[in-house]
Amino acid sequence: MITAIVLIHAAADSIPEAAQAIADIEGVSEVYSCAGDVDLIALVRVPTHEGLADLIPARISKVDGVLGTDTHIAFRSYSKADTESAFEIGVED
């Protein structure tokens, strides 16, 4: 399975609707609204690279309110336990 993180710029007045429309697309596992340089972040999981080529430009980019996307393909996945331990460095019980 190929995982991609899609950073999405959206029109401010359509963020909730765009986020829900993107979340409803098959292959999109999660969509987050966020602060910072982008408006939405979508996690996409598809079986092939061709699936990414179909999903992102043909489906996500065409959602009303989406102004642009920037896609990052994940090379390797780390377990939740590893991620949590990284955030616990320097934290005392």
Secondary structure, 3 states (H helix, E strand, C coil): CEEEEEEEEECHHHHHHHHHHHHCCCCEEEEEECCCCCCEEEEEEECCHHHHHHHHHHHHCCCCCEEEEEEEECCCCCCHHHHHHHHCCCCCC
